[in-house]
Amino acid sequence: MRTSNGSKKRGYTGKLILILLAALLLFSGFTVYRDVTGKRGTSVDFSVDIPDGAGTNQIAGILKNRGIIKHPLIFKVYSKLSGSHMYKKGVHALDTTMSYGEIFAELEKNAEAKGEKLTIPEGYEARQIADLISEKGLGSRDEFINEMNHGVFSYDFVNSIPRTENRLEGYLYPSTYTIAEGTSVHDIIDMMLAEFERNVVPVYNESDSEQSLDDIITLASIVEREAANDDERGKVASVFVNRMKKDMKLESCATVQYILKERKTILSNADTAIDSKYNTYKYAGLPEGPIASPGLLSVKAALHPDDTGYYYFLAVSDGSKNLFSETFDEHNEKLRQEQGKNGNTKESGDE
């Protein structure tokens, strides 16, 4: 029986596919072997900050993002097969030629690498973080801003941010970090993003919120800047949520202060008339993006606002608390009373 040309071609194509698959499996196995044994090429030293309570899953992500390992899934499988591991928090000295076994051994030792303490307060803007990085000699301000806008970071939430300018505003998690000597600006930012993923992303995912993570972080950043204390975060969030439901402008002083790059106590009419998508006196709804780095309590408040009838609030002169109102008349009465006391009262939700 003769074989048609079509059958010959199909047979040739099938053999070629099998050869390619075999080559791919061989190559994959080779790269995995190199990763497990530490044969990754030129040695590069890293100082890696392991957070308190971090497990293998988070550590695998940190090591992958820092460029120390290439296959986090294999790293996690290796961990299970090699027994239980007790990781020690703090800064550890690692390098790209360490095998998985050597990495586990190092992470189970008491952290010895020394570094500069960097504390990012809740409510700090990216520009303030950049200034702090520069002041501590950890990198230049311009380098930080450029890396924040253009650096490549392997996090799903980063890839979902709908902005290119100031894209990481709100996502640089406020905490205290130990920055070892020689740590790059890129890696400092990566540490903050890793903490965001560890602390914020699970809380957001568990909430089953219908709002995007970016919207929640944007609202949380406003709450962070407007709330005077922890107890009223849920109330502040409720004011803005209630106003959005009624198609009222948010009229948050903090969003205008973000545009001005100045925390003015009293805003002028010219300030509130600035044409910017961050100006919630001029445009309805949330601003274009977050205006600061919110803490976890503000994120939770944005996800679960208090159930109130409040639409207005104003801060007392010493900044210790806000006064909340359900009606504009009630709000104006409290405003008059406060101005009568000292004549210097900050308010939000004015009409």
C-alpha positions in Angstrom: 0.0 0.0 0.0 1.3 3.5 -0.8 1.5 6.2 1.8 0.1 9.5 0.7 2.2 12.7 0.9 -0.3 14.0 3.5 0.3 11.0 5.7 4.0 11.4 5.4 3.8 15.0 6.4 1.6 14.3 9.4 4.0 11.6 10.5 7.0 13.9 10.2 5.1 16.7 12.1 4.2 14.3 14.9 7.9 13.2 15.3 9.0 16.8 15.3 6.5 17.6 18.1 7.7 14.7 20.1 11.4 15.7 19.7 10.5 19.3 20.7 8.6 18.1 23.8 11.5 15.9 24.8 14.0 18.7 24.3 11.7 21.0 26.4 11.5 18.5 29.2 15.2 18.0 29.1 15.9 21.7 29.2 13.3 22.3 32.0 14.9 19.5 34.0 18.3 21.0 33.5 17.3 24.5 34.6 15.5 23.1 37.7 18.6 21.1 38.5 20.8 24.2 38.3 18.3 26.1 40.5 18.2 23.4 43.2 22.0 23.0 43.3 22.8 26.7 43.1 24.5 26.5 39.7 22.9 29.8 38.5 25.9 31.5 37.1 27.8 34.5 38.6 27.6 34.9 42.3 25.6 37.9 43.4 25.2 38.7 47.1 21.8 39.7 48.6 20.6 40.7 52.0 17.0 39.4 52.4 14.7 40.6 55.2 12.5 37.7 56.3 9.3 39.0 58.0 8.1 37.7 61.3 5.9 34.6 60.8 6.8 34.2 57.1 6.2 30.7 55.7 7.7 28.8 52.8 5.1 30.2 50.3 5.9 33.8 51.1 9.7 33.2 51.3 9.7 31.5 47.9 8.0 34.6 46.5 10.5 36.9 48.1 13.5 34.9 46.8 12.0 34.7 43.3 11.3 38.5 43.3 14.8 39.2 44.5 16.3 37.0 41.7 17.9 34.4 44.1 15.8 31.4 42.9 14.0 30.8 39.6 11.5 28.1 40.5 9.4 29.0 43.6 7.1 26.0 43.1 10.1 23.6 43.1 11.5 25.4 46.1 8.2 24.8 48.0 8.2 21.1 47.0 11.8 20.7 48.1 10.8 22.3 51.4 8.1 19.7 52.0 10.3 16.8 51.0 13.2 17.9 53.2 11.2 18.2 56.4 9.9 21.0 58.5 11.7 24.3 58.6 11.7 27.0 61.3 12.6 30.3 59.7 14.2 33.1 61.7 13.0 36.7 61.1 15.4 39.4 60.2 18.0 40.1 57.5 19.9 37.1 56.1 22.9 37.1 53.8 22.2 35.0 50.7 23.8 34.7 47.3 22.7 33.3 43.9 25.1 30.3 44.1 23.6 28.8 47.2 21.7 25.5 46.8 18.2 25.1 48.2 19.6 23.2 51.1 22.1 26.0 51.9 19.3 28.6 51.6 17.1 26.7 54.1 20.1 26.3 56.5 20.8 30.1 56.4 17.2 31.1 56.9 17.0 28.8 60.0 19.9 30.6 61.6 19.6 33.7 63.8 19.7 36.7 61.4 23.1 38.3 61.7 23.3 40.8 58.8 23.1 44.4 60.0 21.3 47.2 58.3 19.7 50.6 58.5 16.2 50.8 60.0 13.7 52.4 57.7 10.3 53.2 59.2 7.5 54.2 56.8 4.7 55.8 58.8 1.1 55.2 57.9 -0.3 58.0 55.7 3.1 58.8 54.0 3.0 59.7 50.4 5.4 58.2 47.9 7.2 61.5 47.6 7.8 61.5 51.3 9.1 58.0 51.2 11.5 59.0 48.4 12.7 61.9 50.6 13.2 59.5 53.5 15.2 57.1 51.3 17.4 60.0 50.2 17.9 61.4 53.7 19.1 58.0 55.0 21.5 57.6 52.2 19.8 54.5 50.8 19.4 55.9 47.3 18.5 59.0 45.4 15.1 60.5 45.3 15.0 60.5 41.5 16.1 56.9 41.4 13.3 55.9 43.7 10.6 57.8 41.7 11.9 56.3 38.4 11.9 52.8 39.8 8.5 53.2 41.3 7.1 54.2 38.0 9.1 52.0 35.6 10.6 49.1 37.7 9.5 45.6 37.0 7.9 43.8 40.0 6.4 40.3 39.8 3.2 40.8 41.7 -0.3 40.3 40.3 -1.6 43.4 42.1 1.1 45.6 40.6 0.2 44.4 37.1 -3.4 45.3 37.8 -2.7 48.9 38.7 -4.4 51.1 35.9 -1.9 53.9 36.1 1.7 54.5 34.8 2.5 57.7 36.8 2.8 57.3 40.5 1.5 53.8 40.0 2.8 52.4 43.3 1.3 55.2 45.4 -0.7 53.5 48.2 1.0 50.1 47.7 4.3 50.9 49.5 3.3 49.2 52.8 3.9 51.3 55.9 6.2 49.3 58.3 9.7 49.2 59.7 12.3 47.6 57.4 15.9 46.6 57.9 17.9 47.7 54.9 21.3 46.0 54.6 24.2 47.8 53.1 24.3 47.6 49.3 20.5 47.0 48.9 19.3 48.6 45.7 16.3 51.0 45.5 14.5 48.4 43.4 14.9 45.8 46.2 13.8 48.3 48.9 10.6 48.9 46.9 10.2 45.1 46.4 10.4 44.6 50.2 7.5 47.1 50.7 5.4 45.4 47.9 6.1 42.0 49.5 4.7 43.3 52.8 1.7 44.6 51.0 1.1 41.2 49.5 1.5 39.5 52.8 -0.7 41.9 54.9 -3.2 43.5 52.6 -4.0 41.1 49.7 -5.3 38.2 51.9 -7.6 40.6 53.8 -8.9 41.9 50.5 -9.4 38.4 49.0 -11.2 37.2 52.1 -13.6 40.2 52.0 -15.1 39.1 48.6 -15.5 42.8 47.8 -17.1 43.7 44.5 -14.8 46.8 44.3 -11.4 46.5 42.8 -8.3 46.4 45.0 -7.2 49.7 43.6 -10.5 51.4 44.5 -10.3 50.0 48.1 -6.7 51.2 48.5 -7.7 54.6 47.1 -10.6 54.9 49.6 -8.4 53.5 52.4 -5.7 56.1 51.7 -8.3 58.9 52.1 -9.5 57.4 55.3 -5.9 57.2 56.5 -5.4 60.9 55.9 -8.7 62.0 57.3 -9.2 59.9 60.4 -8.0 61.4 63.6 -7.7 58.1 65.5 -8.2 54.4 65.1 -11.8 54.4 66.5 -13.2 56.6 63.9 -11.8 55.1 60.7 -15.0 53.1 60.1 -17.0 56.3 60.5 -14.9 58.3 58.1 -15.1 55.5 55.5 -18.9 55.5 56.0 -19.1 59.2 55.2 -17.4 58.8 51.8 -19.3 55.6 51.0 -22.6 57.3 51.9 -21.8 60.3 49.7 -20.9 58.2 46.7 -24.2 56.3 47.0 -26.0 59.7 46.8 -23.7 60.9 43.9 -22.3 63.6 46.2 -18.7 64.7 45.7 -16.4 63.4 48.4 -14.9 66.9 49.0 -12.0 65.5 50.9 -9.4 68.1 52.0 -6.7 65.4 51.9 -7.1 64.8 48.1 -6.5 68.5 47.5 -3.5 68.5 49.8 -2.1 65.7 47.7 -2.3 67.8 44.6 -0.7 70.8 46.4 2.1 68.6 47.9 1.4 70.5 51.1 -0.7 69.7 54.1 -2.4 73.0 54.4 -4.8 73.2 57.4 -7.2 75.6 55.6 -7.9 75.3 51.8 -8.7 78.4 49.8 -11.4 78.5 47.1 -8.5 78.5 44.5 -7.2 75.3 46.0 -10.5 73.5 45.8 -11.0 74.7 42.2 -7.8 73.1 40.9 -8.4 71.0 37.8 -7.1 67.6 38.7 -8.6 64.1 38.7 -7.4 64.0 42.4 -9.6 67.0 43.3 -12.7 65.5 44.9 -14.2 69.0 45.3 -14.3 69.3 41.5 -14.9 65.7 40.4 -17.3 63.1 41.7 -16.3 59.7 42.9 -12.9 58.5 44.0 -9.8 60.3 42.9 -7.6 58.9 40.1 -5.6 56.8 42.6 -4.5 56.5 46.2 -3.1 59.6 47.9 -0.9 57.9 50.5 0.1 54.5 52.0 -2.8 53.3 54.2 -2.3 51.1 57.2 -4.2 47.8 57.5 -6.8 49.3 59.8 -7.8 51.8 57.1 -7.9 49.1 54.5 -10.3 47.1 56.7 -12.4 50.3 57.3 -12.6 50.8 53.5 -13.7 47.2 53.1 -16.2 47.2 56.0 -17.3 50.8 56.7 -19.5 51.5 59.8 -23.2 51.5 59.1 -24.0 55.2 59.7 -26.2 58.0 58.4 -23.2 60.4 58.4 -22.5 62.6 55.3 -20.2 65.2 56.9 -17.4 65.6 59.4 -15.0 68.2 60.6 -11.9 68.1 62.7 -11.5 69.9 66.0 -8.7 72.3 66.3 -6.2 70.1 68.1 -6.8 67.3 65.6 -7.7 64.7 68.2 -11.0 63.8 66.7 -13.6 64.5 64.1 -17.2 65.7 64.6 -19.7 63.7 62.4 -23.1 64.9 61.2 -26.0 63.5 59.3 -27.3 66.8 57.8 -25.7 69.9 56.3 -27.5 72.1 58.9 -26.1 70.0 61.8 -22.7 70.1 60.2 -22.8 73.9 59.8 -23.9 74.3 63.5 -20.9 72.3 64.7 -18.7 74.2 62.4 -19.9 77.5 63.8 -19.4 76.3 67.3 -15.8 75.2 66.6 -14.9 78.4 64.8 -16.3 80.3 67.7 -13.8 78.5 69.9 -10.7 79.1 67.9 -11.4 80.2 64.3 -9.2 77.5 62.8 -11.1 74.4 61.9 -10.5 71.9 59.1 -13.6 70.4 57.5 -14.5 67.8 54.9 -17.8 67.3 53.1 -18.6 71.0 52.8 -21.2 72.1 50.3 
